[in-house]
Amino acid sequence: MYVRMYDSWKWWKHGFYIFSVAVNRVVSADQTANIIRYDNDIYPDGSYRYAFETDNGIAAQADGVPRQFSGNPPVAPVVSQGSFSWTSPEGQPIVITYIADENGYQPQGDAIPTPPPIPADILKALEYIARNPSPLQK
């Protein structure tokens, strides 16, 4: 039994070493990334455009434009849309696009978790409740 525990420890120790070397390589590649493209334009009307890209596959770009809204006083927030991308540790390309406006930040992309569909029985029950409100809700 002692030998097995020792062998397990030795495997764990070597597995940890290999894992930590792989993590260090990823981190070190990110720490030494070079910017290969950088654009940043700000215009007098408050709009902007920026983009950057690094040699390790990280990229981002966005455009922003002030949009006039009524109100007292009038409000002119900047509406922004853009995207960012990188490669996951598993080698999968990740791309997120977004718009940020009066409806909030709205990202889209395959990497964003989505809830599972509502089961048919639950959906049926919710529809029943909507058609037949309780006397307290009337």
Rosetta silent file (secondary structure, phi, psi, omega in degrees, C-alpha in Angstrom):
SEQUENCE: MYVRMYDSWKWWKHGFYIFSVAVNRVVSADQTANIIRYDNDIYPDGSYRYAFETDNGIAAQADGVPRQFSGNPPVAPVVSQGSFSWTSPEGQPIVITYIADENGYQPQGDAIPTPPPIPADILKALEYIARNPSPLQK
SCORE:     score description
SCORE:     0.000 S_00000001
   1 L     0.000  -40.575 -179.645    0.000    0.000    0.000 S_00000001
   2 H   -61.029  -41.692 -178.955    2.797    2.391    0.824 S_00000001
   3 H   -63.481  -43.284  178.748    4.380    1.848   -2.598 S_00000001
   4 H   -61.043  -42.782  178.530    1.077    2.593   -4.354 S_00000001
   5 H   -62.403  -41.602  179.829    0.651    5.803   -2.386 S_00000001
   6 H   -63.127  -45.830  178.630    4.212    6.747   -3.231 S_00000001
   7 H   -60.920  -40.676  178.370    3.633    5.954   -6.921 S_00000001
   8 H   -62.724  -43.320  179.522    0.430    7.987   -6.871 S_00000001
   9 H   -62.472  -42.372 -179.322    2.248   10.904   -5.290 S_00000001
  10 H   -62.771  -43.037  178.168    5.027   10.633   -7.848 S_00000001
  11 H   -62.796  -44.525 -179.557    2.478   10.625  -10.710 S_00000001
  12 H   -61.709  -42.898 -178.979    0.613   13.549   -9.188 S_00000001
  13 H   -61.577  -44.602 -179.853    3.845   15.457   -8.703 S_00000001
  14 H   -71.270  -37.445  176.406    4.860   14.901  -12.345 S_00000001
  15 H   -62.744  -41.643  178.336    1.344   15.591  -13.592 S_00000001
  16 H   -64.315  -41.991 -179.962    1.304   18.835  -11.637 S_00000001
  17 H   -61.199  -46.449  179.235    4.715   19.761  -13.014 S_00000001
  18 H   -62.957  -43.450  178.687    3.580   19.167  -16.597 S_00000001
  19 H   -61.213  -45.765 -177.126    0.371   21.092  -15.956 S_00000001
  20 H   -67.915  -33.080  176.103    2.212   24.031  -14.392 S_00000001
  21 H   -65.201  -42.767  179.000    4.701   24.155  -17.274 S_00000001
  22 H   -63.313  -43.107  178.700    1.806   24.290  -19.764 S_00000001
  23 H   -63.990  -42.976  179.118    0.091   27.043  -17.785 S_00000001
  24 H   -61.351  -36.872  177.902    3.343   28.993  -17.525 S_00000001
  25 H   -64.437  -43.273  179.297    3.791   28.794  -21.273 S_00000001
  26 H   -63.149  -48.714 -178.778    0.299   30.180  -21.896 S_00000001
  27 H   -62.594  -44.656 -178.001    0.751   32.970  -19.351 S_00000001
  28 H   -65.558  -34.864  176.517    4.219   33.788  -20.593 S_00000001
  29 H   -65.097  -38.484  177.942    2.974   33.939  -24.211 S_00000001
  30 H   -69.102  -36.264 -178.192    0.270   36.390  -23.097 S_00000001
  31 H   -70.301  -26.682 -178.140    2.770   38.455  -21.120 S_00000001
  32 L  -104.816   14.408 -179.808    5.077   38.843  -24.116 S_00000001
  33 L   -63.711  141.744  177.607    2.343   39.473  -26.710 S_00000001
  34 L  -107.252  142.539  175.259    3.077   42.280  -29.128 S_00000001
  35 E   -79.603  123.188 -179.200    0.510   44.674  -30.508 S_00000001
  36 E  -104.624  -13.369  175.146    0.545   44.316  -34.286 S_00000001
  37 E  -151.317  134.265  178.428   -2.281   46.754  -35.046 S_00000001
  38 E  -148.626  120.110  175.672   -3.631   49.687  -33.088 S_00000001
  39 E  -127.427  138.265  179.113   -6.072   52.349  -34.287 S_00000001
  40 E  -151.731  106.356 -179.543   -7.714   54.927  -32.051 S_00000001
  41 E  -121.524  129.264  176.168   -9.688   57.820  -33.493 S_00000001
  42 E  -121.516  128.340 -174.414  -11.775   60.274  -31.463 S_00000001
  43 L  -105.690  156.626 -177.498  -13.862   62.795  -33.368 S_00000001
  44 L   -58.614  -28.067 -179.063  -15.108   66.269  -32.326 S_00000001
  45 L   -78.753    0.840  179.613  -18.765   65.143  -32.331 S_00000001
  46 L    96.486   -5.436  178.202  -17.987   62.617  -29.564 S_00000001
  47 L   -80.350  162.581  179.896  -17.874   59.549  -31.799 S_00000001
  48 E  -150.790  165.839  175.346  -14.897   57.212  -31.766 S_00000001
  49 E  -150.378  129.001  174.756  -13.396   54.171  -33.449 S_00000001
  50 E  -139.670  157.880  175.817  -10.719   51.888  -32.089 S_00000001
  51 E  -158.467  144.823  171.396   -9.191   48.554  -32.983 S_00000001
  52 E  -148.619  159.182  178.632   -6.244   46.515  -31.820 S_00000001
  53 E  -150.058  139.709  178.324   -4.760   43.113  -32.488 S_00000001
  54 E  -112.716  162.746 -178.004   -1.942   41.203  -30.816 S_00000001
  55 L   -74.667   -3.798  176.050    0.344   38.532  -32.210 S_00000001
  56 L  -101.883   13.775  171.961   -1.165   35.919  -29.857 S_00000001
  57 L    95.683    3.986  177.039   -4.621   36.157  -31.475 S_00000001
  58 L   -87.141  135.263  179.317   -6.412   38.656  -29.241 S_00000001
  59 E  -146.835  152.114  176.280   -8.345   41.332  -31.138 S_00000001
  60 E  -153.532  150.738  175.258  -10.974   43.958  -30.408 S_00000001
  61 E  -154.248  149.533  178.458  -12.722   46.731  -32.293 S_00000001
  62 E  -157.219  151.935  173.436  -15.521   49.168  -31.517 S_00000001
  63 E  -127.085  139.504  177.827  -17.340   52.170  -32.910 S_00000001
  64 E  -133.452  140.497 -178.805  -19.236   54.658  -30.800 S_00000001
  65 E  -138.435  131.476  175.103  -21.628   57.424  -31.813 S_00000001
  66 E   -65.793  139.773  178.831  -23.530   59.853  -29.580 S_00000001
  67 L  -124.323  130.157 -178.162  -27.274   59.400  -29.929 S_00000001
  68 L   -81.109  130.569  174.788  -29.720   62.137  -28.970 S_00000001
  69 E  -123.269  149.667  177.759  -32.560   61.221  -26.647 S_00000001
  70 L   -74.438  168.951  179.250  -35.269   63.505  -25.430 S_00000001
  71 L   148.517  174.866  178.048  -35.519   64.461  -21.815 S_00000001
  72 L  -130.730  101.449    0.800  -35.059   67.375  -19.551 S_00000001
  73 L   -76.057  162.089  178.874  -32.180   67.991  -19.844 S_00000001
  74 L   -60.749  146.476 -177.751  -31.641   66.167  -23.170 S_00000001
  75 E  -112.846  137.343  178.876  -29.435   63.103  -22.927 S_00000001
  76 L  -132.834   70.568  178.412  -26.806   62.148  -25.525 S_00000001
  77 L   -72.459  158.755  176.612  -25.181   58.845  -24.496 S_00000001
  78 E   -86.785  126.149  174.814  -22.682   57.157  -26.759 S_00000001
  79 E   -92.966  126.992 -174.870  -24.045   54.054  -28.462 S_00000001
  80 E  -120.609  143.147  171.463  -21.253   51.555  -28.960 S_00000001
  81 E  -142.603  147.267 -178.243  -20.965   48.399  -31.005 S_00000001
  82 E  -177.801 -160.887  179.996  -18.023   46.151  -31.582 S_00000001
  83 E  -157.002  160.420  170.992  -16.434   42.779  -31.051 S_00000001
  84 E  -144.003  153.493 -176.432  -13.555   41.049  -29.352 S_00000001
  85 E  -149.863  156.501  176.814  -11.972   37.680  -29.986 S_00000001
  86 E  -161.998  175.344  176.346   -9.331   35.302  -28.691 S_00000001
  87 E  -108.503  128.415 -178.853   -8.415   31.638  -28.796 S_00000001
  88 L   -69.003  163.872  176.336   -9.462   29.518  -25.819 S_00000001
  89 L   -58.726  -23.426  177.924   -6.928   27.272  -24.046 S_00000001
  90 L   -83.378   -0.263  179.160   -8.600   24.363  -25.910 S_00000001
  91 L    89.358    7.765 -178.058   -7.725   26.013  -29.241 S_00000001
  92 L   -87.049  128.325  175.038  -11.302   27.119  -29.985 S_00000001
  93 E   -70.815  132.647  179.752  -11.726   30.589  -31.551 S_00000001
  94 E  -114.592  128.067  177.710  -14.010   32.739  -29.391 S_00000001
  95 E  -132.017  127.500  176.394  -15.791   35.761  -30.881 S_00000001
  96 E  -121.167  126.285  172.358  -18.148   38.047  -28.981 S_00000001
  97 E  -109.190  155.207 -177.714  -20.031   40.854  -30.710 S_00000001
  98 E  -153.773  161.819  167.251  -21.982   43.461  -28.803 S_00000001
  99 E  -136.112  140.583  176.600  -24.017   46.610  -28.869 S_00000001
 100 E  -126.813  112.908 -176.878  -24.391   48.935  -25.900 S_00000001
 101 E  -143.475 -157.055 -178.843  -27.251   51.385  -26.198 S_00000001
 102 L   -62.698  -14.130  178.055  -30.343   52.579  -24.346 S_00000001
 103 L   -96.664    7.477  178.417  -31.279   48.900  -23.879 S_00000001
 104 E    95.319 -171.478  179.310  -28.018   48.077  -22.071 S_00000001
 105 E   -83.456  123.661 -175.502  -25.061   45.896  -22.973 S_00000001
 106 E  -126.836   87.005  178.647  -26.139   43.121  -25.361 S_00000001
 107 E   -81.114  154.456  175.026  -23.376   40.613  -26.150 S_00000001
 108 E  -140.877  144.777  177.294  -23.788   37.762  -28.607 S_00000001
 109 L   163.530  156.582 -178.611  -21.603   34.774  -29.350 S_00000001
 110 L   -66.029  -22.700 -177.305  -21.415   31.007  -29.156 S_00000001
 111 L   -82.325   -8.958 -179.759  -19.281   31.182  -25.982 S_00000001
 112 L   -82.985  124.954 -179.455  -22.009   32.918  -23.969 S_00000001
 113 L   -62.141  143.726  176.393  -23.975   30.402  -21.912 S_00000001
 114 L  -124.168  147.796 -179.836  -27.672   30.125  -22.710 S_00000001
 115 L   -70.865  154.299  176.730  -30.376   28.656  -20.512 S_00000001
 116 L   -69.002  159.991  178.209  -31.857   25.301  -21.479 S_00000001
 117 L   -64.390  152.085  178.289  -35.295   25.329  -23.118 S_00000001
 118 L   -71.851  128.330  179.035  -38.310   25.380  -20.807 S_00000001
 119 L   -58.079  146.909 -175.729  -39.702   21.845  -20.459 S_00000001
 120 H   -56.028  -42.463 -179.325  -43.054   21.359  -22.234 S_00000001
 121 H   -64.096  -40.210  179.274  -44.969   20.574  -19.002 S_00000001
 122 H   -67.687  -42.376  178.446  -43.674   23.728  -17.300 S_00000001
 123 H   -60.935  -41.803  177.947  -44.492   25.827  -20.368 S_00000001
 124 H   -62.626  -41.896  178.979  -48.009   24.388  -20.405 S_00000001
 125 H   -65.192  -41.088  178.620  -48.439   25.222  -16.699 S_00000001
 126 H   -64.281  -39.524  176.955  -47.219   28.799  -17.237 S_00000001
 127 H   -64.819  -40.397  177.767  -49.668   29.272  -20.100 S_00000001
 128 H   -61.553  -45.395  179.740  -52.489   27.929  -17.904 S_00000001
 129 H   -62.362  -39.646 -179.854  -51.573   30.348  -15.108 S_00000001
 130 H   -66.204  -35.521 -179.851  -51.510   33.266  -17.573 S_00000001
 131 H   -78.790  -25.759 -174.427  -54.998   32.346  -18.870 S_00000001
 132 L  -127.376   73.359 -179.033  -56.447   31.725  -15.378 S_00000001
 133 L   -65.231  152.849  177.704  -55.119   34.303  -12.903 S_00000001
 134 L   -69.506  157.613  179.349  -55.884   33.799   -9.235 S_00000001
 135 H   -58.110  -28.158  179.548  -58.648   35.965   -7.708 S_00000001
 136 H   -70.727  -26.191 -178.001  -55.954   37.937   -5.838 S_00000001
 137 H   -87.133  -11.615 -176.436  -54.301   38.976   -9.112 S_00000001
 138 L   -77.328    0.000    0.000  -57.502   40.292  -10.729 S_00000001
